[in-house]
Amino acid sequence: MRTSSREYNLDDVSDTLVHLTNDAIQNKSDDYGKFENANKMSFQDFSKVISAQQPDIDFDMQRDIFPQIQKLIADTFRATVHKIDPTRL
């Protein structure tokens, strides 16, 4: 997963380095890689961070979050299937 080079806050919602984790944007920051190498983290590493910060929660990214992401992607396709025309160039 991609991460931000700056700590999240809502003080300045226009700060793209806080709110957009696209590598093309993040790699322009002086803080690029400050928290994770190349602002990237595996699901397994993310699960370890959550478990360390919230030891009372049995959390596994692959088990708990990834299925929800897959469902959202499927729902997005279903919601737009009639608008998408694969023959249009």
Protein Blocks (a to p, Z undefined) as FASTA:
>chain_A
ZZdfbdcdfkbmmlmklmpccfklmmmpfkgoklpghhiacfklmmmmmmmmmmmbccdf
klmmmmmmmmmmmmmmmmmmmmpcfkbZZ
